[in-house]
């Protein structure tokens, strides 16, 4: 393709996405949702049978290298934040090995009934042996006999269901043995998301979604279209990047309204960094 033609097509696509996002924002800013929602609403995750709260407590804001903004709070600080959410009716703990948040979640789990919370975590393993070792290590680190949900973290390849078949088989076996209750993936490209939508193996998908397309796999309309396909197949869809990893810090209500109104999310995760932020999120969801 000639460079000029490439630039024209790219600019046109970007303009359409921007106009779409602007229209979404305008609609959200002037709309009150017809249904009342609460962060502590009990929802069922797709066809998994897992019941939990609508809002998951994220522990991985800018999470990588076994570190995140939430783990900066320390074991006691983050566990107290999780327990504060639990006291407000939140029952969904969103962890990952790459966030380094297992010890923090484990401390909170010591103080609540294990069967009253949903623990989701994620493995970056790309081969069967590493995935099997991860499942053993994760349970030790979290101080629990089982994991509610374990996801293959950050899949990007369109053929990931072929590349990582060994990991998928390990998680399927773990489900049969009661080590996990459900398996799936978190997607970080539109190609991976489309593959997840078509895969019968995916029971839970963690998908990036917000009204401005910040840190997403594609523009909001395209992503919602794929998520509708997932939902029709009975998969659980948990939204992430609801506030665009800070892009919507000053327009949180629009991000929350979009998550509640798009009709595809069973639940969504947001990582608060203080009790004040956490309680503000709970209030904003109720006010939407």
C-alpha positions, 0 to 999 in steps of 0.5 A, spaced: 500 500 500 502 506 498 504 511 504 499 516 502 493 511 502 495 508 508 495 514 512 488 516 509 485 509 511 488 510 518 486 517 519 479 515 517 479 509 521 481 513 527 476 518 526 470 513 526 472 511 532 473 518 535 466 520 533 463 513 536 466 514 542 464 522 542 457 520 541 457 514 546 460 519 551 454 524 549 449 519 550 452 517 557 453 524 560 445 525 559 442 518 561 440 515 567 440 508 567 432 505 567 435 499 572 438 500 579 444 497 580 449 496 586 456 494 586 454 488 591 448 485 587 449 478 586 450 476 579 451 469 576 457 468 571 455 466 565 454 458 565 459 457 570 454 457 576 459 461 580 455 467 584 459 473 586 458 481 586 457 485 580 464 489 582 470 485 583 476 488 587 482 489 582 489 488 585 493 489 579 493 497 577 499 497 572 500 490 574 506 487 572 513 484 575 509 481 581 507 489 583 502 493 582 499 500 585 495 495 590 501 491 592 504 498 594 499 498 600 503 492 603 500 486 605 496 489 611 494 495 607 491 491 601 488 486 605 484 491 609 482 494 603 479 487 601 476 486 607 473 493 607 470 491 601 467 485 603 464 489 609 460 493 604 458 486 600 463 485 595 465 478 594 469 478 588 477 478 589 481 479 582 488 477 583 494 475 579 501 472 579 504 477 575 501 483 580 504 479 586 497 480 590 497 473 592 499 474 599 495 480 600 489 476 598 491 470 602 491 475 608 484 477 607 481 470 606 484 468 613 478 473 616 472 471 611 469 464 610 472 461 604 465 459 600 463 467 601 468 470 596 470 468 589 477 468 588 480 469 581 487 469 579 491 468 572 497 464 570 502 467 565 504 459 563 505 457 556 506 450 557 503 444 561 508 443 566 509 450 568 501 451 569 501 445 573 506 448 578 503 454 578 496 451 580 500 448 586 504 454 588 498 459 587 493 455 592 499 455 597 500 462 596 493 464 597 492 459 603 486 455 599 484 448 597 481 451 590 481 457 586 474 459 583 477 461 577 483 461 573 485 464 567 490 464 562 493 471 562 494 476 557 493 472 551 495 476 544 495 471 539 489 469 534 491 462 534 492 461 542 488 456 543 492 451 538 499 454 541 497 453 549 493 447 548 497 444 553 495 449 558 488 449 557 488 441 558 492 442 565 486 447 567 481 442 564 484 437 568 484 441 574 477 443 574 475 435 573 479 434 580 475 440 583 482 444 584 478 450 580 471 451 578 472 455 572 477 456 566 478 461 561 483 467 559 484 475 559 485 477 552 489 483 549 488 483 542 482 483 538 484 477 534 485 473 541 478 476 543 475 473 537 478 466 538 476 466 545 469 468 543 469 461 538 472 457 543 468 452 547 473 451 552 473 459 554 468 459 560 470 466 563 473 472 559 476 478 562 475 483 557 478 490 556 472 495 555 470 502 556 467 508 552 473 511 549 477 505 547 483 506 552 487 501 552 482 496 549 483 491 543 479 495 538 474 501 538 468 500 543 463 498 538 467 492 535 469 490 542 462 490 544 460 486 538 465 480 539 462 480 547 455 479 544 457 473 541 461 471 547 454 472 551 450 468 546 454 462 547 453 462 555 460 465 557 462 469 563 464 476 561 468 480 566 470 487 564 476 490 566 479 497 564 473 500 565 476 507 567 481 506 562 487 505 567 486 512 569 484 515 562 477 516 565 479 518 572 475 525 571 469 522 568 468 515 572 461 516 571 461 515 564 465 509 564 461 506 570 454 507 566 458 504 559 459 498 563 452 497 566 449 499 560 452 495 554 448 489 556 454 484 555 458 484 562 456 479 568 461 483 572 467 488 572 473 489 576 476 496 578 482 497 582 481 502 588 487 504 591 484 507 598 478 505 602 475 512 600 476 510 592 473 504 594 467 507 597 466 512 592 466 507 586 460 503 590 456 510 591 457 511 583 455 505 581 448 506 585 447 513 583 448 511 575 
